[in-house]
Amino acid sequence: MNTYLDSLTEEIKEYFKILSPEFPEWLFEYINTPEMQRISKISMNCGTDYTKIFNIKNWYSNLDHSIGVALIIWHFTHDKKQTLSGLFHDIATPTFKHCIDFMNGDTENQESTEERTELIIKNSKQIMSLLKRDNISLKEISDYHIYPIADNDTPKLSADRFEYTFSSGLNFFRVWNLNDIRECYNNVKVLKNEDNILELGFTDKTICEKYISIVSKLWPQWLTDEDRTVMQFIADIVKSMNVIGKISIDDLYKYSEKEIISKILNCGDNYIETAFKNFQNATSVEKFDSPQSDKYCINIKGKKRYVIPLVETYTGTFRINSVSKTAHNAIDEYFKYKQTEYTGFNFDFKPYSFK
């Protein structure tokens, strides 16, 4: 068995078997390239692993997520090009993942770091050699947005959106168990949506309602004061390290999260080092009524992540919220979620900026 699979927990091995009962052996050569192995050292938790505010016990890497996406695409399409596009969709993910989108001011879309995808693949001798052998062009796999099963716009259901809601709910928030994932996933097929475009959807209204009832517990988790504040703080620390010349933007595509943290804690700038130690030891996030001058204080909004899946009925294919009051109410309740205007920490830190 491949060493990558050997390294997984039994739960994740079983989870991957649900996504694709047979693991496509041809994927391993692509998985084992340095560019893909790099993202095995990046957590899907966007920096929340490194503070006491969150009690995260399970490591799930960006590589794990990418493979999960690839397995979903393979299961429904058995198309190598689409599957590879899913595998590579996060190959340009920087250290701390979407925290760097926050650093770039892209807190609500979180897409600012995707531009390096094609360049990283193109500069990989191993990947390009494998693609040439398999008669696949760079353009066919470097943009997964061209394949609607792999990716599409919110609130449609895609392999990417499906995978991170399953894996986050299984590994971190424990709202899923393997039996529920299996029941929901096995009810999914490729349908045509209202725009006559292929999209993953459900074939049973009751199971789709169950999916919504579980996954809607996750959606607010990605908007909490804790999540947004942690991500913005890491963004501000990395920005400050960049300002003083201790971290370059290219370093975020070279070093692991642990290596970057080591650079932060040993940067020689006492203000940055102390702030990051305070962050590591913090156990809560503060809510403020107004901007604070003597504490770390931010005012940002996060990305709203949700899905409104298709469901196939006797009379046609519809969005679940149009045929289910239960699903409609769950989705509507999420839309009412309000984010705190000012949040922060009970210690002072103001990020450096270029003069």
GUFI-320867 format. One line per field, with one value per residue (C-alpha): residue in three letters; x, y, z; residue number from 1. Coordinates in steps of 0.1 Angstrom, whole numbers. Each point is the difference from the previous one (the first is absolute). Example, Ala and Ser with C-alpha at 12.3 -4.5 7.8 and 13.67 -1.06 7.14 Angstrom:
2
code: ALA, SER
X: 123, 14
Y: -45, 34
Z: 78, -7
pos: 1, 2
This chain:
355
code: MET, ASN, THR, TYR, LEU, ASP, SER, LEU, THR, GLU, GLU, ILE, LYS, GLU, TYR, PHE, LYS, ILE, LEU, SER, PRO, GLU, PHE, PRO, GLU, TRP, LEU, PHE, GLU, TYR, ILE, ASN, THR, PRO, GLU, MET, GLN, ARG, ILE, SER, LYS, ILE, SER, MET, ASN, CYS, GLY, THR, ASP, TYR, THR, LYS, ILE, PHE, ASN, ILE, LYS, ASN, TRP, TYR, SER, ASN, LEU, ASP, HIS, SER, ILE, GLY, VAL, ALA, LEU, ILE, ILE, TRP, HIS, PHE, THR, HIS, ASP, LYS, LYS, GLN, THR, LEU, SER, GLY, LEU, PHE, HIS, ASP, ILE, ALA, THR, PRO, THR, PHE, LYS, HIS, CYS, ILE, ASP, PHE, MET, ASN, GLY, ASP, THR, GLU, ASN, GLN, GLU, SER, THR, GLU, GLU, ARG, THR, GLU, LEU, ILE, ILE, LYS, ASN, SER, LYS, GLN, ILE, MET, SER, LEU, LEU, LYS, ARG, ASP, ASN, ILE, SER, LEU, LYS, GLU, ILE, SER, ASP, TYR, HIS, ILE, TYR, PRO, ILE, ALA, ASP, ASN, ASP, THR, PRO, LYS, LEU, SER, ALA, ASP, ARG, PHE, GLU, TYR, THR, PHE, SER, SER, GLY, LEU, ASN, PHE, PHE, ARG, VAL, TRP, ASN, LEU, ASN, ASP, ILE, ARG, GLU, CYS, TYR, ASN, ASN, VAL, LYS, VAL, LEU, LYS, ASN, GLU, ASP, ASN, ILE, LEU, GLU, LEU, GLY, PHE, THR, ASP, LYS, THR, ILE, CYS, GLU, LYS, TYR, ILE, SER, ILE, VAL, SER, LYS, LEU, TRP, PRO, GLN, TRP, LEU, THR, ASP, GLU, ASP, ARG, THR, VAL, MET, GLN, PHE, ILE, ALA, ASP, ILE, VAL, LYS, SER, MET, ASN, VAL, ILE, GLY, LYS, ILE, SER, ILE, ASP, ASP, LEU, TYR, LYS, TYR, SER, GLU, LYS, GLU, ILE, ILE, SER, LYS, ILE, LEU, ASN, CYS, GLY, ASP, ASN, TYR, ILE, GLU, THR, ALA, PHE, LYS, ASN, PHE, GLN, ASN, ALA, THR, SER, VAL, GLU, LYS, PHE, ASP, SER, PRO, GLN, SER, ASP, LYS, TYR, CYS, ILE, ASN, ILE, LYS, GLY, LYS, LYS, ARG, TYR, VAL, ILE, PRO, LEU, VAL, GLU, THR, TYR, THR, GLY, THR, PHE, ARG, ILE, ASN, SER, VAL, SER, LYS, THR, ALA, HIS, ASN, ALA, ILE, ASP, GLU, TYR, PHE, LYS, TYR, LYS, GLN, THR, GLU, TYR, THR, GLY, PHE, ASN, PHE, ASP, PHE, LYS, PRO, TYR, SER, PHE, LYS
X: 0, 12, 17, -25, -29, 20, 4, -38, -22, -24, -29, 14, 9, -37, -12, 21, -15, -34, 10, 14, -1, 30, 29, 13, 36, 11, -5, 29, 27, -16, -6, 37, 14, 17, -26, -28, 19, 6, -36, -1, 16, -28, -31, -35, -7, 16, 22, -25, 22, 25, -19, -18, -32, -8, 4, 9, 12, 0, 24, -16, 23, -6, 14, -26, -28, 14, 0, -35, -11, 17, -16, -35, 6, 14, -29, -26, 19, 29, 16, 38, 1, -28, 14, 34, -15, -15, 32, 19, -26, 19, 35, 6, -13, 24, 10, -30, -23, -28, 17, 21, -32, -8, 34, -8, -33, -21, -19, -34, 9, 33, 13, 30, 26, -12, 20, 32, -16, 9, 35, 8, -12, 19, 33, -3, 22, -16, -36, 6, 17, -29, -25, 20, 1, -38, -6, -16, 6, 7, -31, -22, 9, 12, -35, -26, -26, -5, -15, -33, 2, 33, -10, -28, -15, -16, -26, 4, 14, 34, 28, 20, -29, -12, 34, 8, -35, 4, 36, -4, -31, 17, 34, -4, -36, -12, -35, 5, 6, 10, -34, -17, 26, -5, -38, 0, 29, -15, -32, 18, 2, 8, -30, -7, -7, -23, 27, 2, 35, 12, -1, 1, -34, -21, -26, -20, -16, 2, 37, 7, -19, 22, 31, -12, -8, 35, 20, -19, 16, 34, -7, 0, 33, 18, -13, 5, 19, 26, 6, 1, 22, 26, 3, 4, 25, 22, -4, 12, 30, 11, -4, 21, 27, -1, 4, 31, 15, -2, -25, -4, -32, 18, 9, -37, 2, 32, -1, -24, -22, 22, 31, -17, -11, 36, 11, -26, 10, 37, -2, 18, -28, -13, -33, -9, 13, -19, -32, 2, 7, -31, -20, 12, -10, -33, -31, -27, -8, -13, -31, 1, -27, 24, 36, 26, 34, 17, -10, 2, -33, -14, -31, -4, -26, 7, -11, -35, 3, -32, -16, -36, 2, -21, -25, -16, -37, -28, -9, 34, 33, -1, 20, -7, -12, -28, -15, 8, -11, 24, 30, -13, -2, 35, 15, -20, 12, 36, -7, -11, 34, 16, 37, 14, 12, 31, 20, 35, 23, 6, 36, 14, 13, 0, 14, 29, -5, 22, 8
Y: 0, 35, 17, 29, -23, -17, 33, 6, -8, -29, 24, 20, -31, -11, 35, -1, -35, 16, 27, -26, -37, -6, 24, 8, -13, 24, 29, -9, 12, 34, 0, -8, 30, 27, 26, -21, -12, 36, 5, -30, 24, 25, -4, 3, 20, 32, 6, -9, -30, 23, 16, -12, 16, -31, -36, -16, -36, -13, 11, 2, 15, 18, -30, -22, 24, 1, -38, -1, 24, -21, -32, 15, 12, -34, -18, 20, 5, -25, 28, 4, 37, 10, -20, 15, 35, -8, -14, 31, 26, 10, -6, 38, 2, 20, -7, 7, -4, 26, 22, 13, 10, 20, 16, 9, 16, -28, -12, -5, -18, -16, -6, 23, -27, -22, 18, -21, -33, -2, 13, -25, -29, 13, 3, -35, -23, -31, 10, 13, -33, -20, 21, -4, -38, 0, 22, 28, 37, 26, 19, -30, -4, 34, 16, -22, 28, -13, -32, 5, -34, 12, 36, 24, 32, 0, -13, -29, -33, -9, -25, 27, 13, -36, -11, 28, -1, -38, 1, 31, -14, -34, 11, 32, 7, -36, 7, -29, -37, -24, -17, 34, 9, -33, 3, 35, -5, -32, 19, 24, -1, 23, 21, 30, 32, 29, 13, -34, -5, -32, 2, -25, -4, -23, -25, -2, 31, -15, -7, 34, 15, -20, 13, 36, -6, -12, 23, 31, -5, 6, 32, 24, -16, 17, 34, 0, 28, -25, -13, 35, 15, -28, 1, 38, -1, -25, 21, 30, -18, -14, 35, 15, -27, 9, 38, -6, -23, -33, -17, 4, -8, -28, -15, -7, -24, -16, -6, -20, 17, -12, 14, 34, 0, -7, 30, 21, -10, 5, 31, 23, 25, -2, 17, -27, -29, 11, 5, -34, -17, 18, -13, -36, 3, 18, -19, 24, 28, 33, 18, 38, 27, 23, 1, -5, 19, -21, -35, -20, 9, -7, 7, -26, -23, -36, -21, -15, -37, -19, -23, -3, -34, -13, -28, -22, -6, -17, 34, 13, 12, 29, 18, -16, 33, 3, -34, -4, 23, -16, 7, 35, 9, -14, 20, 31, -2, 1, 31, 18, -7, 33, 4, 21, 33, 4, -30, -5, -11, 13, 10, 27, -6, 23, -15, 17, 16, 11, 37
Z: 0, -7, 30, -2, 7, 27, 18, 3, 30, -4, 0, -29, -19, 4, -10, -32, -8, 2, -24, -24, 9, -23, 4, -35, 1, -28, 23, 23, -23, -1, 38, 6, -19, 22, -9, 13, 31, 9, 8, 23, 25, -3, 22, -12, 32, -12, 30, 27, 10, 16, 28, 31, -11, -20, 12, -32, 4, -36, -27, -35, -26, -32, -18, 17, -11, -36, -2, 14, -27, -27, 13, -2, -35, -10, 15, -20, -32, -4, -20, 7, -11, 23, 28, -3, -2, 34, 14, -11, 10, 32, -12, 3, 35, 22, 36, 23, -30, 0, 26, -29, -18, 32, -3, -36, 11, -15, 30, -16, -33, 11, -35, -2, 2, -29, -27, 5, -8, -37, 6, 28, -22, -30, 20, 13, -21, 16, -5, -36, -8, 14, -20, -32, 6, 5, -30, 21, -6, 27, -10, 6, 37, 12, 6, 17, -4, -36, 13, 18, 19, 15, 7, -5, 16, 34, 8, -24, 11, -13, 8, 18, 21, 7, 12, 24, 16, 5, 13, 22, 15, 6, 12, 18, 10, 3, -15, -25, 6, -27, -2, -6, -26, -18, 0, -14, -25, -14, -8, -23, -38, -28, -10, -22, 17, -10, -24, -17, 15, 18, 37, 29, 17, 21, -11, 32, 17, 35, -3, -15, 30, 23, -18, 5, 36, 7, -22, 11, 34, -16, -20, 30, 12, -29, 10, 38, 17, 10, -36, -16, 28, -1, -38, -1, 29, -19, -31, 19, 15, -34, -15, 28, -6, -37, 8, 21, -26, 20, -23, -37, -19, -17, 34, 4, -29, 12, 38, 22, 26, 28, -18, -4, 37, 9, -21, 18, 35, -8, -22, 24, 2, 36, -8, -26, 20, 32, -20, -15, 33, 14, -29, 6, 37, -6, 10, -12, -24, 11, -13, 0, -4, -18, -13, 27, 0, 27, -11, -32, -17, -34, -20, -29, -15, -9, -30, 1, -8, -7, -25, -14, -17, -28, 7, -26, 5, -20, -15, -8, 15, 25, 26, 33, 16, -26, 8, 37, 28, 24, -23, -8, 37, 7, -29, 9, 36, -12, -22, 32, 17, 11, 3, 29, -12, 21, 13, 13, 28, 35, -10, -22, -35, -30, -32, -17, -34, -28, 2
pos: 1, 2, 3, 4, 5, 6, 7, 8, 9, 10, 11, 12, 13, 14, 15, 16, 17, 18, 19, 20, 21, 22, 23, 24, 25, 26, 27, 28, 29, 30, 31, 32, 33, 34, 35, 36, 37, 38, 39, 40, 41, 42, 43, 44, 45, 46, 47, 48, 49, 50, 51, 52, 53, 54, 55, 56, 57, 58, 59, 60, 61, 62, 63, 64, 65, 66, 67, 68, 69, 70, 71, 72, 73, 74, 75, 76, 77, 78, 79, 80, 81, 82, 83, 84, 85, 86, 87, 88, 89, 90, 91, 92, 93, 94, 95, 96, 97, 98, 99, 100, 101, 102, 103, 104, 105, 106, 107, 108, 109, 110, 111, 112, 113, 114, 115, 116, 117, 118, 119, 120, 121, 122, 123, 124, 125, 126, 127, 128, 129, 130, 131, 132, 133, 134, 135, 136, 137, 138, 139, 140, 141, 142, 143, 144, 145, 146, 147, 148, 149, 150, 151, 152, 153, 154, 155, 156, 157, 158, 159, 160, 161, 162, 163, 164, 165, 166, 167, 168, 169, 170, 171, 172, 173, 174, 175, 176, 177, 178, 179, 180, 181, 182, 183, 184, 185, 186, 187, 188, 189, 190, 191, 192, 193, 194, 195, 196, 197, 198, 199, 200, 201, 202, 203, 204, 205, 206, 207, 208, 209, 210, 211, 212, 213, 214, 215, 216, 217, 218, 219, 220, 221, 222, 223, 224, 225, 226, 227, 228, 229, 230, 231, 232, 233, 234, 235, 236, 237, 238, 239, 240, 241, 242, 243, 244, 245, 246, 247, 248, 249, 250, 251, 252, 253, 254, 255, 256, 257, 258, 259, 260, 261, 262, 263, 264, 265, 266, 267, 268, 269, 270, 271, 272, 273, 274, 275, 276, 277, 278, 279, 280, 281, 282, 283, 284, 285, 286, 287, 288, 289, 290, 291, 292, 293, 294, 295, 296, 297, 298, 299, 300, 301, 302, 303, 304, 305, 306, 307, 308, 309, 310, 311, 312, 313, 314, 315, 316, 317, 318, 319, 320, 321, 322, 323, 324, 325, 326, 327, 328, 329, 330, 331, 332, 333, 334, 335, 336, 337, 338, 339, 340, 341, 342, 343, 344, 345, 346, 347, 348, 349, 350, 351, 352, 353, 354, 355
